Amino acid sequence: AVETKVPVMFRTYVAYPDTKAGENTVENVVVSVYSDGALVENIGPGNGEDRELELALGRTYTYYASANIARDVIPETESGIKEERTAVKTSEPSGGFPMTAYGSFTVSGENTTVDIMLERLYSKIRFSVDKTDVTDLEIQSVTIRQAATSVAMFSESKAVSTAGGDSAGQTEITSLNSGAEIELYLPENCQGVLLPGNSDSWAKVPDNIPGKSGLCSYLEVSGEFSGERELKGKITYRFYLGQDATSDFNIIRNTENSVTLIPSREAITRPSWQVDGGNVYAEVPVLMMGDGQVLYKT
């Protein structure tokens, strides 16, 4: 029997639009439609405008959409497109965040509309430092380490290689030291729950995740004690990112995560991968009595 074809409207949106304008840029939108595992047709590239395609009435289709990603060849099979990865910048991308979406729909009539909700392949980290216990600590740098260099476009993605990472500029460092929150970005990297049952944040360190330590993204914060409260010297804090501080190493696309570092003076006496305070010393005045009642101050 000859299939009846009717127009189907495809409309593109960006998930969580209440962000700064640069995160909502949509260009080079490509929508690939599959049926029974085979490519039916591609729509695009476009800039997010409504697009129409004639498809068979009553048939179920799947779609795979991308934006801000250069794609020269679209796989002819659905199994092929499910395996696609795209190279990504390890810091905040310029010219629009890579975005994807996928789903299925059934053509139910001439008024069928498919809403495509694009998700950024990056996570946003809202970072702040609570210096209540270390008012004499001046933050000097904030950098994400071991960011994913590529992301699986249409499935949960874990890094297969890492490099570099987003970092705070001088203006952001100044804001951070004033108590403000800054924003950093990194590609999705869902390595999983690697320390199940762990409740000690001090145990979330490279030695406890052999084979994975170089693939999990972490934050590195460097600062210096001024000497105003006796301590003086440079210190570095490191901690793996994830959905908790103890066991989870999942950085999920298109999410916002608030992270607060709370440095303590006590932690400096507990050197580890997480707190490298080897250059910090206490400049304490000491009075010594010597021969002839001479006082020495050191």
Order of alpha helices (4+ residues) and beta strands (2+ residues): beta-beta-beta-beta-beta-alpha-beta-beta-beta-beta-beta-beta-beta-beta-alpha-beta-beta-beta-beta-beta-beta-beta-beta-beta-beta
